[in-house]
Amino acid sequence: MRSLFALAVALSLLCCDGAAVAQAVGQYPFALTREGQMLGAVEGEVASFKGLAYAAPPVGELRWRPPQATAENREMRTAYEYGAPCLQRALPGAGEDCLMLNVFRPFGVDGPLPVMVFVHGGGFVGGTANDPLFGGAKLAQAGLIVVTLNYRLGVLGWLRHPALSEGGSGNYGLMDQIAALRWVHDNIAAFGGDPGNVTLFGSGAGATSIALLMLSAPSRDLFQKAILQSLPGRARLRSAQEAEAMGRQFVAALGSEADLRASAPARLLAAEHDLLAKSARSFAPAIDGSLVTEDIAAGFMARHESRIPLIIGANDDETSFDGDQEIEETLAASGENSEEVRKLYPDIAMASERAARFHTDKVFSEPVRLLARLHAATGAPTFRYRFAYVPEARRANPDEGHGRELQFIFGAEGVPGAGLFTRGDREVANRMRAYWVNFARSGDPNGAGLPHWDEAADRDRLLLITNDHIASGDDPRAGILDRLAGESRK
């Protein structure tokens, strides 16, 4: 009945002659934007608007060009279904016409409401905001707007080549994210959101993207808070020269006679696959001198980042190893050997577990602590965490922990990639989500009924989320991280 009533109201609005400008939607799943009149769906207490284009389809002559604005439109359209994921091998139905986002809002709640914008991970070559794990209903029920977005991936998102130099730097995926943020700034009031209270959050490649946006002048005024989950903060970005060399390799794999903007998507993916098999970092953000001018750690050391409230943290077990060769290759790449790692973690008996803990601390935990210290030194509120909780059903045989916190924040259950929670799991999820929601509202994650989360400033504190408790404290791995930090400075 609610949906039928909302449709009737929307249809009545269509009879009115007026400009397509952002306006409060009140009680109904209807929004009037520059791109047209959008009718959303209602499920329970949440209205959703899916598959909203924030830029023109980047196809044909717009392939490998900065995102272009969509045309103004007064037509009404339904926004019930997700758009296509951005082109990648792993997902059926993925395509180039993918620059779309999704909006979730509490049904029947007036704004302006805080806005949370999620940037998905996937190593810059995979993933999608359409994943059922990232449904924004649980967060929206807490009284805020959730936006999830797709951006160009792989070779379509990050190719740098002289033939594409006009107006582009190779960082097309990052340009897409900025275009989506501009869309949010211009249109989110139509959904009841506050464009002056926007929080970005994401894990892995999503967190890397957000950290780069914190360092990028074109995006600086488009968000006011950030949450960086599992950020490999010391990772070195490719130089423009390295990115262009990779671009030349791609063109050679594609065939020098190929027309880059006319080549079939399947052919692009085949050439991309060949390069990714040689190097998993073939396609990712690179220093271009305009959008991206420096590595993340260097930018924070120079205090170039936006001085905004920040949550930053990592998981306790970001990776896992299955074989001795993989372990030795990983340790060798880090300049360590098995004996040195054994001395670093004498209480861990299994070599695979020691290597996994070392990799987590080297790539995630220590860089996260560094960035937290640097950001706190600017005077901006900074909150650090470590997520070590394992769902009760998985404790006998834990899986890799990278991204595990996402199910707790989004509250998804019974969807691909997310099992069912026990009562204890839900209590932890409710607290995690409350911290994130409180932070999005005010820049402070603390609130009634939650264990107090100390700021990271001065005392180097962090919030520990374990199987036994949630509490602020000193980092039990401080000595190990000190040693790893010393090695990183060499």
C-alpha positions as a Python dict, from the first residue, in 0.01 Angstrom:
ca = {
    (1, 'M'): (0, 0, 0),
    (2, 'R'): (283, 239, 83),
    (3, 'S'): (444, 175, -255),
    (4, 'L'): (117, 237, -441),
    (5, 'F'): (58, 557, -247),
    (6, 'A'): (413, 673, -319),
    (7, 'L'): (361, 602, -689),
    (8, 'A'): (39, 804, -689),
    (9, 'V'): (214, 1096, -524),
    (10, 'A'): (502, 1073, -771),
    (11, 'L'): (263, 1069, -1067),
    (12, 'S'): (84, 1371, -932),
    (13, 'L'): (414, 1554, -909),
    (14, 'L'): (478, 1479, -1275),
    (15, 'C'): (183, 1696, -1364),
    (16, 'C'): (354, 1997, -1214),
    (17, 'D'): (579, 2208, -1435),
    (18, 'G'): (907, 2282, -1261),
    (19, 'A'): (1284, 2266, -1293),
    (20, 'A'): (1462, 1947, -1198),
    (21, 'V'): (1639, 2068, -888),
    (22, 'A'): (1726, 1897, -563),
    (23, 'Q'): (1450, 1911, -306),
    (24, 'A'): (1354, 1730, 14),
    (25, 'V'): (1156, 1414, -53),
    (26, 'G'): (965, 1410, 274),
    (27, 'Q'): (785, 1079, 328),
    (28, 'Y'): (792, 932, -22),
    (29, 'P'): (1052, 740, -225),
    (30, 'F'): (1065, 1005, -493),
    (31, 'A'): (1354, 1234, -586),
    (32, 'L'): (1378, 1514, -839),
    (33, 'T'): (1733, 1544, -972),
    (34, 'R'): (1909, 1704, -1267),
    (35, 'E'): (1905, 1366, -1444),
    (36, 'G'): (1532, 1323, -1407),
    (37, 'Q'): (1257, 1221, -1167),
    (38, 'M'): (1344, 906, -976),
    (39, 'L'): (1099, 668, -813),
    (40, 'G'): (1256, 431, -567),
    (41, 'A'): (1145, 109, -403),
    (42, 'V'): (1045, 59, -39),
    (43, 'E'): (1130, -247, 164),
    (44, 'G'): (1050, -238, 533),
    (45, 'E'): (1166, 96, 668),
    (46, 'V'): (1415, 174, 392),
    (47, 'A'): (1373, 335, 50),
    (48, 'S'): (1630, 252, -215),
    (49, 'F'): (1718, 412, -548),
    (50, 'K'): (1941, 187, -758),
    (51, 'G'): (2126, 229, -1085),
    (52, 'L'): (2139, 610, -1087),
    (53, 'A'): (2380, 739, -1352),
    (54, 'Y'): (2625, 996, -1217),
    (55, 'A'): (2809, 1034, -1550),
    (56, 'A'): (2755, 958, -1916),
    (57, 'P'): (2837, 603, -2029),
    (58, 'P'): (3217, 592, -2091),
    (59, 'V'): (3185, 403, -2418),
    (60, 'G'): (3303, 461, -2774),
    (61, 'E'): (3474, 797, -2797),
    (62, 'L'): (3428, 846, -2420),
    (63, 'R'): (3630, 530, -2338),
    (64, 'W'): (3950, 635, -2154),
    (65, 'R'): (3832, 990, -2112),
    (66, 'P'): (3735, 1179, -1795),
    (67, 'P'): (3371, 1119, -1697),
    (68, 'Q'): (3126, 1349, -1873),
    (69, 'A'): (2807, 1496, -1728),
    (70, 'T'): (2478, 1329, -1805),
    (71, 'A'): (2213, 1517, -1999),
    (72, 'E'): (1937, 1700, -1817),
    (73, 'N'): (1610, 1512, -1828),
    (74, 'R'): (1259, 1570, -1693),
    (75, 'E'): (1134, 1222, -1762),
    (76, 'M'): (1039, 993, -1480),
    (77, 'R'): (1212, 660, -1436),
    (78, 'T'): (1202, 384, -1180),
    (79, 'A'): (1521, 308, -988),
    (80, 'Y'): (1448, -44, -869),
    (81, 'E'): (1742, -242, -1013),
    (82, 'Y'): (2118, -216, -990),
    (83, 'G'): (2302, -109, -1303),
    (84, 'A'): (2577, -321, -1459),
    (85, 'P'): (2901, -379, -1265),
    (86, 'C'): (3204, -222, -1430),
    (87, 'L'): (3380, -441, -1684),
    (88, 'Q'): (3574, -735, -1534),
    (89, 'R'): (3620, -1103, -1605),
    (90, 'A'): (3475, -1242, -1284),
    (91, 'L'): (3122, -1099, -1297),
    (92, 'P'): (2857, -1194, -1553),
    (93, 'G'): (2666, -896, -1685),
    (94, 'A'): (2956, -656, -1628),
    (95, 'G'): (2998, -386, -1890),
    (96, 'E'): (3134, -45, -1977),
    (97, 'D'): (2810, 147, -1917),
    (98, 'C'): (2854, 126, -1540),
    (99, 'L'): (2904, 473, -1392),
    (100, 'M'): (2611, 440, -1157),
    (101, 'L'): (2543, 465, -789),
    (102, 'N'): (2280, 352, -540),
    (103, 'V'): (2111, 548, -262),
    (104, 'F'): (1953, 404, 54),
    (105, 'R'): (1755, 623, 293),
    (106, 'P'): (1524, 570, 590),
    (107, 'F'): (1163, 574, 474),
    (108, 'G'): (946, 837, 640),
    (109, 'V'): (1232, 1030, 804),
    (110, 'D'): (1286, 1395, 719),
    (111, 'G'): (1632, 1536, 644),
    (112, 'P'): (1881, 1673, 621),
    (113, 'L'): (2052, 1348, 720),
    (114, 'P'): (2422, 1257, 738),
    (115, 'V'): (2556, 1085, 426),
    (116, 'M'): (2790, 785, 408),
    (117, 'V'): (2951, 709, 71),
    (118, 'F'): (3105, 363, 28),
    (119, 'V'): (3393, 296, -213),
    (120, 'H'): (3427, -77, -277),
    (121, 'G'): (3756, -268, -291),
    (122, 'G'): (3877, -540, -524),
    (123, 'G'): (4238, -452, -600),
    (124, 'F'): (4128, -190, -858),
    (125, 'V'): (4047, -469, -1105),
    (126, 'G'): (3732, -623, -957),
    (127, 'G'): (3439, -572, -725),
    (128, 'T'): (3112, -381, -743),
    (129, 'A'): (2885, -169, -528),
    (130, 'N'): (2605, -403, -635),
    (131, 'D'): (2734, -683, -411),
    (132, 'P'): (2452, -789, -173),
    (133, 'L'): (2705, -761, 108),
    (134, 'F'): (2703, -382, 58),
    (135, 'G'): (2331, -323, 81),
    (136, 'G'): (2281, -3, 279),
    (137, 'A'): (1955, -92, 455),
    (138, 'K'): (2095, -155, 805),
    (139, 'L'): (2295, 166, 806),
    (140, 'A'): (2002, 364, 665),
    (141, 'Q'): (1777, 231, 941),
    (142, 'A'): (2003, 416, 1184),
    (143, 'G'): (1892, 745, 1031),
    (144, 'L'): (2133, 836, 755),
    (145, 'I'): (2177, 821, 378),
    (146, 'V'): (2404, 554, 228),
    (147, 'V'): (2551, 584, -122),
    (148, 'T'): (2742, 302, -292),
    (149, 'L'): (2913, 360, -626),
    (150, 'N'): (3079, 182, -917),
    (151, 'Y'): (3393, 314, -1089),
    (152, 'R'): (3599, 198, -1386),
    (153, 'L'): (3832, -94, -1311),
    (154, 'G'): (4133, -268, -1458),
    (155, 'V'): (4258, -147, -1792),
    (156, 'L'): (3953, 75, -1846),
    (157, 'G'): (4012, 249, -1514),
    (158, 'W'): (4388, 289, -1500),
    (159, 'L'): (4548, 264, -1847),
    (160, 'R'): (4808, 531, -1923),
    (161, 'H'): (4932, 559, -2282),
    (162, 'P'): (5045, 846, -2509),
    (163, 'A'): (4756, 779, -2746),
    (164, 'L'): (4515, 864, -2463),
    (165, 'S'): (4686, 1175, -2333),
    (166, 'E'): (4413, 1419, -2428),
    (167, 'G'): (4247, 1526, -2104),
    (168, 'G'): (4338, 1206, -1918),
    (169, 'S'): (4610, 1091, -1684),
    (170, 'G'): (4531, 721, -1663),
    (171, 'N'): (4355, 759, -1328),
    (172, 'Y'): (4007, 735, -1479),
    (173, 'G'): (3872, 531, -1188),
    (174, 'L'): (3969, 806, -946),
    (175, 'M'): (3810, 1066, -1175),
    (176, 'D'): (3492, 857, -1164),
    (177, 'Q'): (3492, 861, -785),
    (178, 'I'): (3528, 1240, -783),
    (179, 'A'): (3245, 1271, -1036),
    (180, 'A'): (3025, 1055, -811),
    (181, 'L'): (3109, 1278, -513),
    (182, 'R'): (3016, 1586, -716),
    (183, 'W'): (2685, 1416, -801),
    (184, 'V'): (2628, 1353, -431),
    (185, 'H'): (2710, 1715, -348),
    (186, 'D'): (2467, 1844, -612),
    (187, 'N'): (2182, 1593, -570),
    (188, 'I'): (2180, 1427, -230),
    (189, 'A'): (1946, 1691, -82),
    (190, 'A'): (1679, 1551, -314),
    (191, 'F'): (1698, 1229, -113),
    (192, 'G'): (1699, 1401, 226),
    (193, 'G'): (2078, 1407, 266),
    (194, 'D'): (2304, 1685, 391),
    (195, 'P'): (2573, 1765, 129),
    (196, 'G'): (2775, 1936, 402),
    (197, 'N'): (2801, 1620, 614),
    (198, 'V'): (2948, 1346, 392),
    (199, 'T'): (3165, 1060, 521),
    (200, 'L'): (3364, 836, 287),
    (201, 'F'): (3436, 478, 393),
    (202, 'G'): (3594, 180, 224),
    (203, 'S'): (3828, -117, 263),
    (204, 'G'): (4142, -219, 75),
    (205, 'A'): (4144, -53, -267),
    (206, 'G'): (3845, 152, -151),
    (207, 'A'): (4047, 284, 144),
    (208, 'T'): (4345, 356, -83),
    (209, 'S'): (4112, 554, -309),
    (210, 'I'): (3978, 757, -17),
    (211, 'A'): (4328, 832, 114),
    (212, 'L'): (4421, 958, -234),
    (213, 'L'): (4105, 1170, -238),
    (214, 'M'): (4213, 1318, 97),
    (215, 'L'): (4535, 1424, -76),
    (216, 'S'): (4373, 1549, -398),
    (217, 'A'): (4271, 1913, -435),
    (218, 'P'): (3976, 1851, -676),
    (219, 'S'): (3794, 1639, -417),
    (220, 'R'): (3887, 1828, -101),
    (221, 'D'): (3555, 2007, -47),
    (222, 'L'): (3333, 1713, -138),
    (223, 'F'): (3351, 1521, 192),
    (224, 'Q'): (3401, 1609, 557),
    (225, 'K'): (3505, 1281, 726),
    (226, 'A'): (3678, 959, 624),
    (227, 'I'): (3702, 596, 741),
    (228, 'L'): (4001, 399, 608),
    (229, 'Q'): (3966, 24, 659),
    (230, 'S'): (4260, -209, 591),
    (231, 'L'): (4469, 52, 412),
    (232, 'P'): (4817, -60, 291),
    (233, 'G'): (4943, 286, 374),
    (234, 'R'): (5310, 246, 279),
    (235, 'A'): (5242, 89, -62),
    (236, 'R'): (5436, 266, -335),
    (237, 'L'): (5234, 399, -626),
    (238, 'R'): (5365, 359, -979),
    (239, 'S'): (5530, 659, -1137),
    (240, 'A'): (5386, 808, -1456),
    (241, 'Q'): (5672, 648, -1648),
    (242, 'E'): (5605, 303, -1500),
    (243, 'A'): (5234, 335, -1571),
    (244, 'E'): (5303, 437, -1929),
    (245, 'A'): (5541, 143, -1973),
    (246, 'M'): (5265, -89, -1855),
    (247, 'G'): (5029, 83, -2098),
    (248, 'R'): (5267, 11, -2384),
    (249, 'Q'): (5281, -353, -2279),
    (250, 'F'): (4904, -365, -2286),
    (251, 'V'): (4884, -216, -2634),
    (252, 'A'): (5146, -465, -2751),
    (253, 'A'): (4942, -752, -2603),
    (254, 'L'): (4630, -613, -2766),
    (255, 'G'): (4800, -576, -3102),
    (256, 'S'): (4960, -258, -3228),
    (257, 'E'): (4709, -237, -3513),
    (258, 'A'): (4414, -228, -3273),
    (259, 'D'): (4194, 80, -3238),
    (260, 'L'): (4192, 131, -2863),
    (261, 'R'): (3849, 293, -2849),
    (262, 'A'): (3690, 51, -3093),
    (263, 'S'): (3831, -278, -2962),
    (264, 'A'): (3574, -524, -2828),
    (265, 'P'): (3554, -548, -2445),
    (266, 'A'): (3635, -921, -2459),
    (267, 'R'): (3958, -843, -2640),
    (268, 'L'): (4051, -580, -2381),
    (269, 'L'): (3987, -824, -2097),
    (270, 'A'): (4198, -1095, -2261),
    (271, 'A'): (4498, -863, -2291),
    (272, 'E'): (4440, -734, -1938),
    (273, 'H'): (4432, -1092, -1807),
    (274, 'D'): (4769, -1169, -1963),
    (275, 'L'): (4932, -872, -1789),
    (276, 'L'): (4764, -937, -1453),
    (277, 'A'): (4900, -1293, -1463),
    (278, 'K'): (5250, -1144, -1466),
    (279, 'S'): (5184, -864, -1216),
    (280, 'A'): (4874, -821, -998),
    (281, 'R'): (4948, -447, -979),
    (282, 'S'): (4942, -390, -1354),
    (283, 'F'): (4640, -160, -1329),
    (284, 'A'): (4605, 72, -1030),
    (285, 'P'): (4635, 444, -947),
    (286, 'A'): (4962, 606, -1047),
    (287, 'I'): (5130, 938, -975),
    (288, 'D'): (5016, 1166, -1257),
    (289, 'G'): (5117, 1508, -1126),
    (290, 'S'): (4762, 1639, -1109),
    (291, 'L'): (4509, 1417, -930),
    (292, 'V'): (4782, 1207, -764),
    (293, 'T'): (5107, 1382, -681),
    (294, 'E'): (5268, 1158, -416),
    (295, 'D'): (5251, 831, -226),
    (296, 'I'): (5001, 819, 59),
    (297, 'A'): (5258, 796, 341),
    (298, 'A'): (5465, 1079, 190),
    (299, 'G'): (5157, 1296, 159),
    (300, 'F'): (5058, 1240, 521),
    (301, 'M'): (5416, 1302, 636),
    (302, 'A'): (5406, 1635, 455),
    (303, 'R'): (5062, 1709, 609),
    (304, 'H'): (4906, 1752, 268),
    (305, 'E'): (4591, 1555, 350),
    (306, 'S'): (4255, 1710, 437),
    (307, 'R'): (4250, 1776, 812),
    (308, 'I'): (3920, 1605, 872),
    (309, 'P'): (3800, 1360, 1138),
    (310, 'L'): (3938, 1014, 1060),
    (311, 'I'): (3881, 653, 1161),
    (312, 'I'): (4161, 424, 1046),
    (313, 'G'): (4236, 62, 1122),
    (314, 'A'): (4307, -288, 1002),
    (315, 'N'): (4205, -645, 1073),
    (316, 'D'): (4404, -889, 1281),
    (317, 'D'): (4456, -1143, 1002),
    (318, 'E'): (4447, -964, 668),
    (319, 'T'): (4594, -1252, 470),
    (320, 'S'): (4666, -1625, 471),
    (321, 'F'): (4919, -1854, 304),
    (322, 'D'): (4869, -2207, 176),
    (323, 'G'): (5214, -2319, 62),
    (324, 'D'): (5584, -2285, 148),
    (325, 'Q'): (5671, -2126, -186),
    (326, 'E'): (5417, -1848, -139),
    (327, 'I'): (5548, -1788, 213),
    (328, 'E'): (5911, -1768, 104),
    (329, 'E'): (5832, -1539, -190),
    (330, 'T'): (5637, -1303, 36),
    (331, 'L'): (5909, -1293, 301),
    (332, 'A'): (6181, -1242, 42),
    (333, 'A'): (5990, -949, -108),
    (334, 'S'): (5983, -795, 241),
    (335, 'G'): (6356, -849, 299),
    (336, 'E'): (6298, -1106, 574),
    (337, 'N'): (6350, -1480, 609),
    (338, 'S'): (6165, -1751, 799),
    (339, 'E'): (6407, -1751, 1094),
    (340, 'E'): (6380, -1375, 1148),
    (341, 'V'): (6002, -1396, 1140),
    (342, 'R'): (6007, -1687, 1387),
    (343, 'K'): (6204, -1469, 1632),
    (344, 'L'): (5958, -1185, 1580),
    (345, 'Y'): (5660, -1409, 1667),
    (346, 'P'): (5794, -1678, 1903),
    (347, 'D'): (5447, -1765, 2034),
    (348, 'I'): (5310, -1868, 1692),
    (349, 'A'): (5401, -2229, 1610),
    (350, 'M'): (5289, -2268, 1247),
    (351, 'A'): (5508, -2113, 978),
    (352, 'S'): (5206, -2019, 767),
    (353, 'E'): (5043, -1836, 1059),
    (354, 'R'): (5367, -1653, 1141),
    (355, 'A'): (5408, -1542, 781),
    (356, 'A'): (5046, -1428, 765),
    (357, 'R'): (5081, -1226, 1088),
    (358, 'F'): (5405, -1073, 964),
    (359, 'H'): (5244, -973, 634),
    (360, 'T'): (4945, -822, 814),
    (361, 'D'): (5167, -618, 1046),
    (362, 'K'): (5412, -514, 774),
    (363, 'V'): (5158, -415, 509),
    (364, 'F'): (4862, -300, 720),
    (365, 'S'): (4905, -262, 1098),
    (366, 'E'): (5229, -63, 1106),
    (367, 'P'): (5137, 171, 816),
    (368, 'V'): (4794, 228, 973),
    (369, 'R'): (4961, 327, 1302),
    (370, 'L'): (5195, 561, 1114),
    (371, 'L'): (4912, 737, 932),
    (372, 'A'): (4706, 762, 1252),
    (373, 'R'): (4999, 928, 1430),
    (374, 'L'): (5065, 1166, 1142),
    (375, 'H'): (4700, 1266, 1103),
    (376, 'A'): (4649, 1312, 1477),
    (377, 'A'): (4952, 1542, 1479),
    (378, 'T'): (4762, 1783, 1253),
    (379, 'G'): (4507, 1829, 1530),
    (380, 'A'): (4230, 1645, 1346),
    (381, 'P'): (4025, 1396, 1553),
    (382, 'T'): (4174, 1053, 1480),
    (383, 'F'): (4049, 714, 1596),
    (384, 'R'): (4245, 392, 1533),
    (385, 'Y'): (4114, 36, 1562),
    (386, 'R'): (4213, -327, 1514),
    (387, 'F'): (3938, -574, 1428),
    (388, 'A'): (4022, -924, 1558),
    (389, 'Y'): (3671, -1065, 1593),
    (390, 'V'): (3589, -1391, 1415),
    (391, 'P'): (3225, -1498, 1371),
    (392, 'E'): (3147, -1783, 1608),
    (393, 'A'): (3066, -2031, 1328),
    (394, 'R'): (3412, -1980, 1170),
    (395, 'R'): (3638, -2000, 1473),
    (396, 'A'): (3724, -2368, 1427),
    (397, 'N'): (3854, -2292, 1076),
    (398, 'P'): (3897, -1915, 1028),
    (399, 'D'): (3916, -1782, 675),
    (400, 'E'): (4130, -1490, 556),
    (401, 'G'): (4032, -1178, 749),
    (402, 'H'): (4068, -911, 480),
    (403, 'G'): (3730, -741, 449),
    (404, 'R'): (3575, -941, 733),
    (405, 'E'): (3465, -623, 912),
    (406, 'L'): (3242, -523, 621),
    (407, 'Q'): (2973, -778, 707),
    (408, 'F'): (2958, -637, 1059),
    (409, 'I'): (2932, -276, 942),
    (410, 'F'): (2668, -342, 676),
    (411, 'G'): (2491, -608, 884),
    (412, 'A'): (2437, -840, 587),
    (413, 'E'): (2337, -1198, 657),
    (414, 'G'): (2252, -1493, 438),
    (415, 'V'): (2383, -1338, 117),
    (416, 'P'): (2680, -1458, -93),
    (417, 'G'): (2998, -1401, 103),
    (418, 'A'): (2818, -1359, 436),
    (419, 'G'): (2691, -1633, 661),
    (420, 'L'): (2438, -1608, 941),
    (421, 'F'): (2526, -1436, 1267),
    (422, 'T'): (2481, -1571, 1616),
    (423, 'R'): (2342, -1350, 1890),
    (424, 'G'): (2698, -1267, 1999),
    (425, 'D'): (2798, -1181, 1643),
    (426, 'R'): (2502, -945, 1612),
    (427, 'E'): (2597, -765, 1933),
    (428, 'V'): (2943, -696, 1793),
    (429, 'A'): (2795, -592, 1458),
    (430, 'N'): (2551, -354, 1626),
    (431, 'R'): (2834, -188, 1818),
    (432, 'M'): (3059, -160, 1514),
    (433, 'R'): (2779, -11, 1310),
    (434, 'A'): (2694, 230, 1593),
    (435, 'Y'): (3052, 357, 1603),
    (436, 'W'): (3050, 417, 1226),
    (437, 'V'): (2708, 587, 1236),
    (438, 'N'): (2800, 811, 1530),
    (439, 'F'): (3117, 914, 1352),
    (440, 'A'): (2924, 996, 1034),
    (441, 'R'): (2690, 1217, 1236),
    (442, 'S'): (2941, 1412, 1440),
    (443, 'G'): (3301, 1309, 1377),
    (444, 'D'): (3310, 1123, 1711),
    (445, 'P'): (3231, 748, 1718),
    (446, 'N'): (3143, 746, 2087),
    (447, 'G'): (2788, 724, 2211),
    (448, 'A'): (2557, 589, 2478),
    (449, 'G'): (2595, 219, 2549),
    (450, 'L'): (2928, 182, 2369),
    (451, 'P'): (3271, 115, 2521),
    (452, 'H'): (3461, 443, 2507),
    (453, 'W'): (3693, 481, 2209),
    (454, 'D'): (3998, 692, 2297),
    (455, 'E'): (4147, 921, 2035),
    (456, 'A'): (4482, 813, 1895),
    (457, 'A'): (4648, 1147, 1974),
    (458, 'D'): (4946, 1155, 2212),
    (459, 'R'): (4892, 815, 2378),
    (460, 'D'): (4888, 605, 2058),
    (461, 'R'): (4568, 431, 2170),
    (462, 'L'): (4343, 208, 1964),
    (463, 'L'): (4011, 29, 1994),
    (464, 'L'): (4057, -348, 2011),
    (465, 'I'): (3762, -556, 1888),
    (466, 'T'): (3831, -917, 1989),
    (467, 'N'): (3629, -1233, 2049),
    (468, 'D'): (3625, -1148, 2421),
    (469, 'H'): (3569, -775, 2442),
    (470, 'I'): (3570, -430, 2281),
    (471, 'A'): (3788, -178, 2461),
    (472, 'S'): (4037, 101, 2410),
    (473, 'G'): (4391, 20, 2516),
    (474, 'D'): (4759, 27, 2435),
    (475, 'D'): (4863, -169, 2131),
    (476, 'P'): (4986, -516, 2240),
    (477, 'R'): (5194, -534, 1922),
    (478, 'A'): (5367, -200, 1978),
    (479, 'G'): (5715, -355, 2006),
    (480, 'I'): (5678, -552, 1684),
    (481, 'L'): (5541, -248, 1501),
    (482, 'D'): (5831, -38, 1632),
    (483, 'R'): (6077, -281, 1476),
    (484, 'L'): (5888, -290, 1146),
    (485, 'A'): (5871, 90, 1144),
    (486, 'G'): (6247, 106, 1192),
    (487, 'E'): (6301, -125, 898),
    (488, 'S'): (6068, 82, 682),
    (489, 'R'): (6280, 392, 747),
    (490, 'K'): (6598, 223, 624),
}
